[in-house]
Amino acid sequence: MSDIQLWDALRRGNKSALETIYRQEVADLFRYGRRIIDDEALVEDVIQDLFIGLWRRRDGIGPTDSIRRYLFVALRRDLIRRHARLRRITGELDESIMEEKTVTAIDMEMIREENQELRSAQLQKAMDKLSKRQREVLYLKYFQGMDYQTIAEVMGINYQSVRNVASAGLNALRKLIGLLLLWWL
């Protein structure tokens, strides 16, 4: 069943369509949510609320050609809103919980073939030097397999900005990894 058909079945009140969507997407939603908010329980709650809301508002939701894109956009928005609300309620000032801890799968075969521990440590050092936005774009592109247009919709930025951020992130990684290789020699 295509995304359009599955989504239309949900909108018509087919509970098994909701279950199918949940089973197909929950693991990736959870992984993505954990990269936005470092609070497992909060991510789980927001995902559950997202699906409950889908079911309750099924009559009012519009069509989509990409269920994954719709859910990623909604999850990102809901996590940020919920976190902000919790911070206001608790007075929490720790910004580190919002730090996106994305990692990328850039050329993982090369890393495995050569000294994996050394390469992985170098990549992590380089990723830590990227901006949060660069890490998020690269995560969505290389771990979630999203195209640039979908990433733009998920993050709420324009297509060209996504391309620019990805390009800058990849160029920075290449330079940083090169510098780290020289440092190890």
N, C-alpha and C positions, 0 to 999 in steps of 0.2 A: 504494500500500500504506500502510495506517495505521501509526502508531507502535506500536500494540499488536501488529499482525501482523508488522511488521518485527522488533520486539524478540523476539517468540515464535520467529520463524525463526532469529534469532541463538542463542537459548537451545537450540534443537533442533540446532544445529551447522551451520547454513547459512552458509558462509564469504562468499557474495556479500551476505548481509544485513549482515555486519560491514563489508564494503567500502562498501556503500551508506551506512550510518550514518556511516562515516569521511568519505566524500566530502561528505555533506550538512552535517556539523557541524564539521569540522576548522578551517575559516577563522574561524568565530565563536568557537570554543574558543580558538584562538590569540590573537585580539584581546582576549578577556576575560582570558586568562592574563597577557598583557603588561600589563594594567592592575593586576593584582595583584602581579606580580613583574617588575621591569624587567631581565630576563635572558632574551633570546631563546632561547638554547641550552637553558636550564633548562626553559622553557615547552615547547619542542619535545620534549625528553626525557620530561617528565611526560605529555604528551599521548600519545606513543608507548607509554609504559608503561601508561597507562590503557587503551588499546585492546588491548594484549597481555594485560593482566590480564582484560579482558572476555572475550577468547577463551578463555583458560585456565580461567577460573572460570564459563564459560557455563552449566554444569550447575547451579551453585549460586546464580546470580543470580535474584532475584525478578522478578515482572512489573512493568511500569511503563506508564503511559498517556502519559508525556511523556519521550521519549528525551533531548531537549535539557535538560530540568530535571535528569534523572538525571546526565547528563554534566557539566553546570555545577557541580552539587553536588560530584561526585567530583573534578573538576579543582581546584576551590577548596580542598578538603580536602587533596588530594595535594600541591598547590603549597605550601601553608602548612607541611605536615609535612616535605616535602623541604627547604624553605628553612631550617626550624629545625634539621634534622639537619645540613645543610651548615654552618650557623653554629656548631653545637657542634663539628663536626670541624675547621673552619678557625679558629675563635675570632673570626670576623668580628663586629664590633660595629656596623657601619654599618646603621642602621635604615632608611635612605632607600631601600634596594632594595625594601622592602615597601610603600612609599608608592604608593597606588593613584592612577594618573594618569588619572582618568576625565574625560571631557568629555561634555557633553550636547547634544542636538539640539533644545533648546528654541527653537522658533520660528525655525528656520534660514532660512525664506523671508524673514522680515522682515530678518534680518541681511544676506542677499544683496541685497535691494532697496535698502536704505539703505547707507551707506558701510561696505562689508564689512570692510575692514581695521580700521576704528575699532571697529566692533561686536564683531568677533572678539577684539580685544585687550581690550575691556571685559569680555566674557564670561569670558575666561581669567583675568583678574584676580579676578573675582567667584568663579569656581569654585575658585581657589586658596585662597579664604577659607572655603570649606565644609569640613566635617569629612570624613574619609576615608569614613566610612559613608554620608554624604549623597551624595558623588560616586559611590560604587559603586551605590547604589540608583538614582540618576538615570541612570547609564550603562545599567544592566540594563533599566530602564523604557523609556528613549527610544532607545537604540541597538540593544538586543537585542529590544525589543518584548515583553518579558515582562510578564505581569500581576502584581499584587501578591502573590497566593498563591504563584506560582512563585518570585518574588524571595525571599519568606520562606523557602521550602524551600531555595533555593540558599545563602542566607546563614545559615541556621540560627537565624533569629529569628522571632518570631510575626508574624502578618499585620498586626495593629494597629500594631506597631512600625514595620513597613515603611511603612505609610500615614503615620504620624507623621513619620518621617524624610524621606520624599518631600515632604510638605507643608512641613515646616520648611526643607528645602533649596530648594524653589521660592520660598517667601516670602523667604528670605535672598537668593536670586539677584535677585528683583525689586527689593528694597531696595538691594542693592549696585550693580546696574546703574543704578538711578535716581541714586544718589550719584555714580557715575562719569560719568554724562551731565552732571550739574551741574558737576562738576570740569572737564570739557572745555570748557564754555561760557565 
